[in-house]
Every structure is written in C-alpha cells, then in structure tokens.
Amino acid sequence: MTAPHSSPPPRPEDAPSIASVVELVKTYAKQETLGPLKGAGKWLAWGAAAALLLGLGLTLVTLGILRLVQTEWERSARGSLSWLAYVVAFVVCVVFLVLAVSRINKDSLSKETK
C-alpha cells in the first residue's frame, strides 16, 4: 500500500507577511471601488446634462404650444374657456414626459455581461 499523498509543509519564506496581505487588500479595494465610481461619475454627468437639456427643451415646447393655442384659437384666449389652452399645453407636456421616461435605458452602470 502506498501512503496517501501529502503536501510538504509550507516553508517560512512562502508564508504571506502581514504587509503583503495589507497591500493585497488595498489593491483589491481600489480595484473594486474606485473603478466603478469613476464610471458612475461619467454616467451621472451625462445623465445630468441630458436632464437639463430635456427639461429646457420641454419647457420651451410647452410654452410654444400654449402660445400657439392662445393665438390660433381665439375662443381659448379670452372668456370662460381661457383655461383650455393651459390644459392642452399640460396634456402635451405629459405626453412628452411619458415618452421620455419610457425611453430610459435601465442597464446597470457596469459594462459586464451576466
């Protein structure tokens, strides 16, 4: 019968030192936290710029629609139906908002595939 295979005992120079373990943990922490945070910052900056421009554009379009309805539809500019132009502009604004929200991409921040 042969003896079960056993590995030789570790040599003292092969054992990891405290300094190497600390350095390994620091490197791992930087890799797993700073890398994704840099990507998230860029992602947030593009998102904030897009939200600002979409908000400005939606405001101008809504104001334009309000003025168009008030100018072209005489009855909605005066009298008891003056509120109707605001309702039309509000409905158009809600339609644009629903369209914009439906187009939001819900991917994660990381580029990794699962």
DSSP file (Angstrom, degrees, kcal/mol; ACC not computed):
  #  RESIDUE AA STRUCTURE BP1 BP2  ACC     N-H-->O    O-->H-N    N-H-->O    O-->H-N    TCO  KAPPA ALPHA  PHI   PSI    X-CA   Y-CA   Z-CA
    1    1 A M              0   0    0      0, 0.0     2,-0.3     0, 0.0     0, 0.0   0.000 360.0 360.0 360.0 143.1    0.0    0.0    0.0
    2    2 A T        -     0   0    0      1,-0.1     3,-0.1     3,-0.0     0, 0.0  -0.713 360.0-109.7 -98.3 151.2    1.1    3.4   -0.8
    3    3 A A        -     0   0    0     -2,-0.3     3,-0.1     1,-0.1    -1,-0.1  -0.487  43.4 -94.5 -75.4 146.2    0.9    6.3    1.7
    4    4 A P        -     0   0    0      0, 0.0     2,-0.4     0, 0.0    -1,-0.1  -0.322  47.7-100.9 -61.2 144.2   -1.7    9.0    0.9
    5    5 A H        -     0   0    0     -3,-0.1     2,-0.4     1,-0.0    -3,-0.0  -0.496  46.4-177.7 -69.9 123.7   -0.2   11.9   -0.9
    6    6 A S        -     0   0    0     -2,-0.4    -3,-0.0    -3,-0.1    -1,-0.0  -0.951  25.2-118.9-123.6 146.0    0.5   14.7    1.4
    7    7 A S        -     0   0    0     -2,-0.4     0, 0.0     1,-0.1     0, 0.0  -0.504  36.8-101.3 -81.1 151.7    1.9   18.1    0.5
    8    8 A P        -     0   0    0      0, 0.0    -1,-0.1     0, 0.0     3,-0.1  -0.359  47.6 -92.0 -68.5 152.5    5.1   19.2    2.1
    9    9 A P        -     0   0    0      0, 0.0     2,-0.0     0, 0.0    -3,-0.0  -0.339  51.5 -96.0 -63.2 144.9    4.8   21.6    5.0
   10   10 A P        -     0   0    0      0, 0.0     5,-0.0     0, 0.0    -3,-0.0  -0.330  36.5-124.3 -64.9 142.8    5.0   25.3    3.9
   11   11 A R    >>  -     0   0    0      1,-0.1     3,-1.2    -3,-0.1     4,-0.9  -0.567  19.6-117.7 -83.1 151.4    8.3   26.9    4.2
   12   12 A P  T 34 S+     0   0    0      0, 0.0     3,-0.5     0, 0.0    -1,-0.1   0.828 114.1  55.6 -60.4 -32.5    8.6   30.1    6.3
   13   13 A E  T 34 S+     0   0    0      1,-0.2    -2,-0.0     3,-0.0     0, 0.0   0.702 103.5  56.0 -75.8 -16.9    9.6   32.2    3.3
   14   14 A D  T <4 S+     0   0    0     -3,-1.2    -1,-0.2     2,-0.1     3,-0.1   0.695  83.8 100.6 -83.6 -20.4    6.4   31.1    1.4
   15   15 A A  S  < S-     0   0    0     -4,-0.9     2,-0.1    -3,-0.5     0, 0.0  -0.424  82.0-111.7 -68.8 137.1    4.1   32.3    4.1
   16   16 A P        -     0   0    0      0, 0.0     2,-0.2     0, 0.0    -1,-0.1  -0.430  29.3-133.7 -70.6 140.9    2.5   35.7    3.3
   17   17 A S     >  -     0   0    0     -2,-0.1     4,-2.0     1,-0.1     5,-0.2  -0.496  21.1-111.2 -89.1 164.7    3.5   38.5    5.5
   18   18 A I  H  > S+     0   0    0      1,-0.2     4,-2.6     2,-0.2     5,-0.2   0.892 117.9  54.5 -60.8 -40.3    1.1   41.0    7.1
   19   19 A A  H  > S+     0   0    0      1,-0.2     4,-2.4     2,-0.2    -1,-0.2   0.894 108.2  48.0 -63.9 -40.3    2.4   43.8    4.8
   20   20 A S  H  > S+     0   0    0      2,-0.2     4,-2.2     1,-0.2    -1,-0.2   0.873 111.7  50.1 -70.2 -34.7    1.7   41.8    1.7
   21   21 A V  H  X S+     0   0    0     -4,-2.0     4,-2.4     2,-0.2    -2,-0.2   0.921 111.8  48.2 -66.8 -43.3   -1.8   40.9    2.9
   22   22 A V  H  X S+     0   0    0     -4,-2.6     4,-2.4     1,-0.2    -2,-0.2   0.916 112.7  48.6 -62.8 -43.1   -2.5   44.5    3.7
   23   23 A E  H  X S+     0   0    0     -4,-2.4     4,-2.4     1,-0.2    -1,-0.2   0.890 110.7  50.9 -64.2 -39.6   -1.2   45.6    0.3
   24   24 A L  H  X S+     0   0    0     -4,-2.2     4,-2.3     2,-0.2    -2,-0.2   0.907 111.0  48.0 -64.4 -42.3   -3.3   42.9   -1.4
   25   25 A V  H  X S+     0   0    0     -4,-2.4     4,-2.5     2,-0.2    -2,-0.2   0.901 111.8  50.2 -66.2 -40.7   -6.4   44.1    0.4
   26   26 A K  H  X S+     0   0    0     -4,-2.4     4,-2.4     2,-0.2    -2,-0.2   0.923 111.5  47.8 -63.2 -44.7   -5.7   47.8   -0.5
   27   27 A T  H  X S+     0   0    0     -4,-2.4     4,-2.3     1,-0.2    -2,-0.2   0.914 113.2  48.2 -62.4 -43.5   -5.2   46.9   -4.2
   28   28 A Y  H  X S+     0   0    0     -4,-2.3     4,-2.4     2,-0.2    -2,-0.2   0.914 110.8  50.7 -64.3 -42.9   -8.4   44.9   -4.3
   29   29 A A  H  X S+     0   0    0     -4,-2.5     4,-1.6     1,-0.2     5,-0.5   0.908 111.4  47.9 -63.4 -42.4  -10.4   47.6   -2.6
   30   30 A K  H  X>S+     0   0    0     -4,-2.4     4,-1.4     1,-0.2     5,-1.0   0.924 112.7  49.2 -62.8 -43.9   -9.1   50.2   -5.1
   31   31 A Q  H  <5S+     0   0    0     -4,-2.3     4,-0.3     1,-0.2    -2,-0.2   0.889 116.7  40.9 -63.3 -40.5   -9.9   48.0   -8.0
   32   32 A E  H  <5S+     0   0    0     -4,-2.4    -1,-0.2    -5,-0.2    -2,-0.2   0.633 127.7  27.5 -88.3 -14.2  -13.4   47.2   -6.8
   33   33 A T  H  X5S+     0   0    0     -4,-1.6     4,-1.7    -5,-0.2    -3,-0.2   0.798 119.7  43.8-112.9 -48.7  -14.5   50.6   -5.6
   34   34 A L  H  X5S+     0   0    0     -4,-1.4     4,-2.1    -5,-0.5     5,-0.2   0.884 110.3  55.3 -71.4 -38.2  -12.6   53.4   -7.5
   35   35 A G  H  ><S+     0   0    0     -5,-1.0     4,-1.6    -4,-0.3    -1,-0.2   0.966 112.4  40.7 -59.6 -55.0  -13.0   51.8  -10.9
   36   36 A P  H  > S+     0   0    0      0, 0.0     4,-2.2     0, 0.0    -1,-0.2   0.850 112.9  56.4 -63.5 -32.3  -16.8   51.6  -10.8
   37   37 A L  H  X S+     0   0    0     -4,-1.7     4,-2.2     2,-0.2    -2,-0.2   0.874 104.3  52.4 -67.9 -35.9  -17.1   55.0   -9.1
   38   38 A K  H  X S+     0   0    0     -4,-2.1     4,-1.7     2,-0.2    -1,-0.2   0.918 111.4  46.9 -64.0 -42.1  -15.2   56.7  -12.0
   39   39 A G  H  X S+     0   0    0     -4,-1.6     4,-2.2     1,-0.2    -2,-0.2   0.877 110.9  52.3 -65.1 -38.0  -17.6   55.1  -14.4
   40   40 A A  H  X S+     0   0    0     -4,-2.2     4,-2.8     2,-0.2    -2,-0.2   0.873 105.8  54.5 -67.5 -36.8  -20.6   56.2  -12.3
   41   41 A G  H  X S+     0   0    0     -4,-2.2     4,-2.2     2,-0.2    -1,-0.2   0.919 110.8  44.9 -62.9 -43.9  -19.3   59.8  -12.2
   42   42 A K  H  X S+     0   0    0     -4,-1.7     4,-2.2     2,-0.2     5,-0.2   0.912 113.8  50.4 -65.2 -42.6  -19.2   59.9  -16.0
   43   43 A W  H  X S+     0   0    0     -4,-2.2     4,-2.1     1,-0.2    -2,-0.2   0.903 112.0  47.4 -61.7 -43.5  -22.6   58.3  -16.3
   44   44 A L  H  X S+     0   0    0     -4,-2.8     4,-2.7     2,-0.2    -1,-0.2   0.876 109.5  53.6 -67.5 -37.8  -24.1   60.7  -13.8
   45   45 A A  H  X S+     0   0    0     -4,-2.2     4,-2.3     2,-0.2    -2,-0.2   0.930 111.1  45.2 -63.7 -45.3  -22.6   63.7  -15.6
   46   46 A W  H  X S+     0   0    0     -4,-2.2     4,-2.4     1,-0.2    -1,-0.2   0.902 114.0  50.6 -64.2 -40.0  -24.1   62.7  -18.9
   47   47 A G  H  X S+     0   0    0     -4,-2.1     4,-2.4    -5,-0.2    -2,-0.2   0.898 110.6  48.1 -64.8 -41.0  -27.4   62.0  -17.3
   48   48 A A  H  X S+     0   0    0     -4,-2.7     4,-2.3     2,-0.2    -2,-0.2   0.911 112.5  48.5 -66.8 -42.1  -27.5   65.4  -15.5
   49   49 A A  H  X S+     0   0    0     -4,-2.3     4,-2.3     2,-0.2    -2,-0.2   0.913 113.1  48.0 -63.7 -42.0  -26.6   67.2  -18.8
   50   50 A A  H  X S+     0   0    0     -4,-2.4     4,-2.8     2,-0.2     5,-0.2   0.905 111.3  50.1 -65.3 -41.4  -29.3   65.3  -20.7
   51   51 A A  H  X S+     0   0    0     -4,-2.4     4,-2.3     2,-0.2    -2,-0.2   0.902 111.1  49.4 -64.3 -40.4  -31.9   66.0  -18.0
   52   52 A L  H  X S+     0   0    0     -4,-2.3     4,-2.3     2,-0.2    -2,-0.2   0.935 114.6  43.6 -64.0 -46.7  -31.1   69.7  -18.0
   53   53 A L  H  X S+     0   0    0     -4,-2.3     4,-2.6     2,-0.2    -2,-0.2   0.887 114.4  49.5 -68.3 -39.0  -31.3   70.0  -21.8
   54   54 A L  H  X S+     0   0    0     -4,-2.8     4,-2.7     2,-0.2    -1,-0.2   0.896 111.4  50.2 -66.2 -38.9  -34.5   67.9  -22.0
   55   55 A G  H  X S+     0   0    0     -4,-2.3     4,-2.1    -5,-0.2    -2,-0.2   0.920 112.3  46.5 -64.0 -43.8  -36.1   70.0  -19.2
   56   56 A L  H  X S+     0   0    0     -4,-2.3     4,-2.3     2,-0.2    -2,-0.2   0.928 114.4  47.7 -63.9 -45.3  -35.2   73.2  -21.0
   57   57 A G  H  X S+     0   0    0     -4,-2.6     4,-2.5     1,-0.2    -2,-0.2   0.910 111.6  49.6 -63.1 -42.9  -36.5   71.8  -24.3
   58   58 A L  H  X S+     0   0    0     -4,-2.7     4,-2.5     1,-0.2    -1,-0.2   0.880 109.9  52.1 -65.1 -37.1  -39.7   70.6  -22.8
   59   59 A T  H  X S+     0   0    0     -4,-2.1     4,-2.4    -5,-0.2    -2,-0.2   0.933 112.0  45.2 -63.0 -45.8  -40.3   73.9  -21.2
   60   60 A L  H  X S+     0   0    0     -4,-2.3     4,-2.3     2,-0.2    -2,-0.2   0.892 113.7  48.9 -67.2 -39.6  -39.8   75.8  -24.4
   61   61 A V  H  X S+     0   0    0     -4,-2.5     4,-2.5     2,-0.2    -1,-0.2   0.917 112.2  48.9 -65.5 -42.7  -42.0   73.4  -26.4
   62   62 A T  H  X S+     0   0    0     -4,-2.5     4,-2.4     2,-0.2    -2,-0.2   0.917 112.4  47.6 -63.9 -43.0  -44.8   73.6  -23.8
   63   63 A L  H  X S+     0   0    0     -4,-2.4     4,-2.5     2,-0.2    -1,-0.2   0.898 111.7  51.4 -63.8 -39.9  -44.7   77.4  -23.8
   64   64 A G  H  X S+     0   0    0     -4,-2.3     4,-2.3     2,-0.2    -2,-0.2   0.901 110.4  48.0 -62.7 -42.1  -44.7   77.4  -27.6
   65   65 A I  H  X S+     0   0    0     -4,-2.5     4,-2.6     2,-0.2     5,-0.2   0.902 110.8  51.8 -66.6 -40.3  -47.8   75.1  -27.7
   66   66 A L  H  X S+     0   0    0     -4,-2.4     4,-2.3     1,-0.2    -2,-0.2   0.940 112.9  44.1 -60.1 -47.7  -49.5   77.3  -25.1
   67   67 A R  H  X S+     0   0    0     -4,-2.5     4,-2.2     2,-0.2     5,-0.2   0.867 112.1  53.9 -67.1 -35.6  -48.9   80.5  -27.1
   68   68 A L  H  X S+     0   0    0     -4,-2.3     4,-2.9     2,-0.2     5,-0.3   0.936 111.1  44.7 -62.8 -47.0  -49.9   78.7  -30.4
   69   69 A V  H  X S+     0   0    0     -4,-2.6     4,-1.8     1,-0.2     7,-0.3   0.908 114.4  49.4 -65.1 -41.2  -53.2   77.6  -28.9
   70   70 A Q  H  < S+     0   0    0     -4,-2.3    -1,-0.2    -5,-0.2    -2,-0.2   0.859 117.7  40.8 -66.7 -33.8  -53.9   81.0  -27.4
   71   71 A T  H  < S+     0   0    0     -4,-2.2    -2,-0.2    -5,-0.2    -1,-0.2   0.920 121.8  36.9 -80.1 -46.0  -53.0   82.8  -30.7
   72   72 A E  H  < S+     0   0    0     -4,-2.9     2,-0.8     1,-0.2    -3,-0.2   0.730 112.8  56.5 -84.6 -23.3  -54.7   80.5  -33.2
   73   73 A W    >X  -     0   0    0     -4,-1.8     3,-1.4    -5,-0.3     4,-0.6  -0.814  67.9-171.1-113.6  91.0  -57.8   79.5  -31.2
   74   74 A E  H >> S+     0   0    0     -2,-0.8     3,-1.2     1,-0.3     4,-0.7   0.825  80.6  56.9 -51.8 -42.1  -59.5   82.9  -30.4
   75   75 A R  H 34 S+     0   0    0      1,-0.3     6,-0.4     2,-0.2     3,-0.4   0.793 102.1  55.6 -66.3 -28.1  -62.0   81.5  -28.0
   76   76 A S  H <4 S+     0   0    0     -3,-1.4     9,-0.5    -7,-0.3    -1,-0.3   0.612 100.4  60.4 -81.1 -10.4  -59.4   79.9  -25.8
   77   77 A A  H << S+     0   0    0     -3,-1.2     2,-0.3    -4,-0.6    -1,-0.2   0.732 111.8  27.5 -87.7 -22.7  -57.6   83.2  -25.2
   78   78 A R  S >< S+     0   0    0     -4,-0.7     3,-0.7    -3,-0.4    -1,-0.1  -0.891  98.9  12.4-135.3 163.1  -60.5   85.0  -23.6
   79   79 A G  G >  S-     0   0    0     -2,-0.3     3,-1.3     1,-0.2    -4,-0.0  -0.283 110.4 -20.9  78.5-153.7  -63.6   84.4  -21.6
   80   80 A S  G 3  S+     0   0    0      1,-0.3     3,-0.3     2,-0.1    -1,-0.2   0.621 132.6  54.5 -74.5 -13.1  -64.7   81.4  -19.8
   81   81 A L  G X   +     0   0    0     -3,-0.7     3,-1.5    -6,-0.4     4,-0.5   0.147  68.8 112.0-104.2  19.2  -62.5   78.9  -21.8
   82   82 A S  T X  S+     0   0    0     -3,-1.3     3,-0.5     1,-0.3     4,-0.5   0.770  72.7  60.9 -64.3 -23.5  -59.2   80.7  -21.2
   83   83 A W  T 3> S+     0   0    0     -3,-0.3     4,-1.6     1,-0.2     3,-0.4   0.685  85.5  78.3 -74.4 -18.3  -58.1   77.7  -19.1
   84   84 A L  H <> S+     0   0    0     -3,-1.5     4,-2.4     1,-0.2    -1,-0.2   0.851  86.8  56.3 -64.0 -36.3  -58.4   75.3  -22.0
   85   85 A A  H <> S+     0   0    0     -3,-0.5     4,-2.2    -9,-0.5    -1,-0.2   0.879 107.3  50.4 -62.7 -36.8  -55.1   76.4  -23.6
   86   86 A Y  H  > S+     0   0    0     -4,-0.5     4,-2.3    -3,-0.4    -1,-0.2   0.867 108.8  51.1 -69.5 -36.2  -53.3   75.5  -20.4
   87   87 A V  H  X S+     0   0    0     -4,-1.6     4,-2.6     2,-0.2    -2,-0.2   0.918 110.0  49.7 -66.2 -42.9  -54.9   72.1  -20.3
   88   88 A V  H  X S+     0   0    0     -4,-2.4     4,-2.2     1,-0.2    -2,-0.2   0.937 112.8  46.7 -61.0 -46.4  -53.9   71.5  -23.9
   89   89 A A  H  X S+     0   0    0     -4,-2.2     4,-2.2     1,-0.2    -1,-0.2   0.890 112.4  50.8 -63.5 -39.3  -50.3   72.5  -23.1
   90   90 A F  H  X S+     0   0    0     -4,-2.3     4,-2.5     2,-0.2    -2,-0.2   0.914 109.4  49.8 -64.7 -43.6  -50.3   70.4  -20.0
   91   91 A V  H  X S+     0   0    0     -4,-2.6     4,-2.3     2,-0.2    -2,-0.2   0.913 111.5  48.6 -63.0 -43.1  -51.5   67.3  -21.8
   92   92 A V  H  X S+     0   0    0     -4,-2.2     4,-2.3     2,-0.2    -1,-0.2   0.908 111.0  51.4 -62.7 -41.1  -48.8   67.7  -24.5
   93   93 A C  H  X S+     0   0    0     -4,-2.2     4,-2.3     1,-0.2    -2,-0.2   0.918 109.8  48.9 -62.0 -44.2  -46.2   68.1  -21.8
   94   94 A V  H  X S+     0   0    0     -4,-2.5     4,-2.6     2,-0.2    -1,-0.2   0.887 109.3  53.0 -64.1 -39.1  -47.4   64.9  -20.0
   95   95 A V  H  X S+     0   0    0     -4,-2.3     4,-2.2     1,-0.2    -2,-0.2   0.928 110.5  47.1 -61.9 -45.0  -47.3   63.0  -23.3
   96   96 A F  H  X S+     0   0    0     -4,-2.3     4,-2.4     2,-0.2    -2,-0.2   0.894 112.2  50.4 -63.6 -39.6  -43.7   64.2  -23.9
   97   97 A L  H  X S+     0   0    0     -4,-2.3     4,-2.7     2,-0.2     5,-0.2   0.915 110.2  48.9 -65.1 -43.0  -42.7   63.2  -20.3
   98   98 A V  H  X S+     0   0    0     -4,-2.6     4,-2.2     1,-0.2    -2,-0.2   0.911 112.0  49.8 -63.1 -41.5  -44.2   59.7  -20.7
   99   99 A L  H  X S+     0   0    0     -4,-2.2     4,-0.8    -5,-0.2    -2,-0.2   0.922 112.4  47.1 -62.2 -44.1  -42.4   59.3  -24.0
  100  100 A A  H >< S+     0   0    0     -4,-2.4     3,-0.6     1,-0.2     4,-0.2   0.914 112.9  47.9 -65.3 -43.1  -39.1   60.4  -22.4
  101  101 A V  H >< S+     0   0    0     -4,-2.7     3,-1.3     1,-0.2    -1,-0.2   0.859 107.2  56.6 -67.5 -34.7  -39.5   58.1  -19.3
  102  102 A S  H 3< S+     0   0    0     -4,-2.2    -1,-0.2     1,-0.2    -2,-0.2   0.732 103.8  55.4 -68.8 -19.8  -40.4   55.1  -21.5
  103  103 A R  T << S+     0   0    0     -4,-0.8    -1,-0.2    -3,-0.6     2,-0.2   0.415  77.1 122.6 -92.6   1.5  -37.1   55.5  -23.4
  104  104 A I    <   -     0   0    0     -3,-1.3     2,-0.5    -4,-0.2    -3,-0.0  -0.472  61.1-133.8 -68.1 130.4  -34.9   55.4  -20.2
  105  105 A N        -     0   0    0     -2,-0.2    -1,-0.1     1,-0.1    -2,-0.1  -0.748  12.7-161.1 -86.4 125.7  -32.4   52.6  -20.5
  106  106 A K        +     0   0    0     -2,-0.5    -1,-0.1     0, 0.0    -2,-0.1   0.031  40.2 135.4-100.5  27.2  -32.3   50.6  -17.3
  107  107 A D        -     0   0    0      1,-0.1     4,-0.1     2,-0.1    -2,-0.0  -0.298  59.0-103.4 -67.7 159.3  -28.9   48.9  -17.8
  108  108 A S        -     0   0    0      2,-0.2    -1,-0.1     4,-0.1    -3,-0.0  -0.250  28.2-107.6 -77.6 172.0  -26.5   48.8  -14.9
  109  109 A L  S    S+     0   0    0      2,-0.0     2,-0.1    -2,-0.0    -1,-0.1   0.827  96.6  80.2 -70.2 -31.2  -23.5   51.1  -14.5
  110  110 A S  S    S-     0   0    0      1,-0.1    -2,-0.2     2,-0.1     0, 0.0  -0.459  72.5-143.0 -81.5 152.8  -21.1   48.3  -15.2
  111  111 A K        +     0   0    0     -2,-0.1    -1,-0.1    -4,-0.1     2,-0.1   0.416  63.5 118.4 -89.9  -0.5  -20.3   47.1  -18.7
  112  112 A E        -     0   0    0      1,-0.1     2,-0.3     2,-0.0    -4,-0.1  -0.387  59.7-135.3 -71.3 143.8  -20.0   43.5  -17.7
  113  113 A T              0   0    0      1,-0.1    -1,-0.1    -2,-0.1    -2,-0.1  -0.750 360.0 360.0 -96.3 148.9  -22.4   41.0  -19.1
  114  114 A K              0   0    0     -2,-0.3    -1,-0.1     0, 0.0    -2,-0.0   0.443 360.0 360.0 -96.8 360.0  -24.0   38.4  -16.8
